[in-house]
């Protein structure tokens, strides 16, 4: 009897597939044709932030868990990839002039004489890839479960995640012998012997980033349409009712927080590959908040909105911060306040409103059109 | 811990005490619930009625005493394990998922796919659809399955929450003021509904509406300042001078 009851909601709907196809066309065909490699590389950098924004749609938009520390997870992935690339660039031959050849240059400057133990796994590419997924996942599970099982939520959760971002930044800057300090990890050259600084490599990374992002979107859409997605909405609306319906709210929240963390980390790794360095300025409080703004501008509930919001705000930042470096942060803050006050569903909400109005008009036109046709031709 | 002699009890509460900063909200309470019994707790404001429900469902931790449900101690269990053991709780203010449809509200309450992975791979099959349809009809909402829950009237929201509990088929159903804010017609329908659904479960109700209590109660417990003042049939309780003095008399 009900058209929707028989269909499983977790299967992607037609308009999801259409939105995916449009985005794929824009990212994989239109932009590479329209932009030179310098600009395309910039877009690729922004798209690595989009992973964070998609994670925030699931975690904050749907589940109501506002994390102001997603830069932490972006950094874990970014640093993981940077450590691997740095080790590859620090062969004994390339670092022959150091007092200890074979270790990264900044370690030598800081009088380290051997590689710290936690760097050793990053000599292996498979282990590095595993670490990019497992380390932020475990870290998010740990802090997430510790807080959610104690019913820490809302503003308190946001403040704690922000504190973690601040602590991590201080730690990275302070321990410059093992982290590269405030300069970050720079001078990255090759990936498995293949030069990452060429135009060709940049095209390859752009496409890898684009395809992985589309994959992440498919996964995120599946999660949104699943029972878990509706449960996240339910938790945001009435957490106690979910708990007293037999669910472990702490488990559900921890899971989605981990998913958001892993997505951010993948974005961070792709950032390092495309930009060629990683530094503490990319993982602290300000970038963490910027990522929330990307998500809010795009629309908290729409994974596609998150991608467009990221591109738009990052693009604006790029052009405006060049002309008005002092005013840019105020502008960003104003955008955030305006979106929260006037467009709670962001660009995605505006788009939906417009398309509903247009399709209503189109349908009305068609009905009156066919009525007119019937009058003209009664047979 | 003493073992109840009354093993036929669905729920046996003994010596239950909770104090908040020295204030004893519930004090040495004993309460027993039989199979298929509708037991109503009444009493003046602040008597500890809602706190008793909070203690049973795990929302509040007791300071002393025991709560045994089918001879299983509930006091150390987490809330969702108490629910899975078969105890459902309706809150005083209708607590439903406003942004979801009536269908989705009921479906999320369907007792399957309650783990992270279970919910990720949950399939909406015929058993789910039939059950949602059946429960929606029982709580008078079968015409409104596709409406967003926020659009329901206050009484309909109360029914929806009762439906969300029914779909879990709890052995013990706890209702906190189920007819508060309902019209007379809605109240009659709710009494009918409760009498129908109690055929195969026990129900513990907190209620102020004396007419409604008279309609549904098998047994009534009067609470006053966290202690049991009287217990028995509605008629015997109403005739009790102590009850008239602290609660019914004014």
Interface residues (C-beta under 8 A of the other chain):
Chain A: X2 X4 X5 X6 X7 X8 X9 X10 X223 X226 X227 X228 X230 X231 X233 X234 X237 X238 X240 X241 X242 X243 X244 X245 X246 X247 X248 X249 X251 X252 X255
Chain B: X57 X59 X78 X79 X80 X83 X84 X88 X89 X91 X95 X96 X97 X98 X99 X100 X103 X104 X107 X108 X109 X111 X113 X114 X115 X116 X119 X120 X121 X122 X123 X124 X129 X145 X146 X161 X164 X168
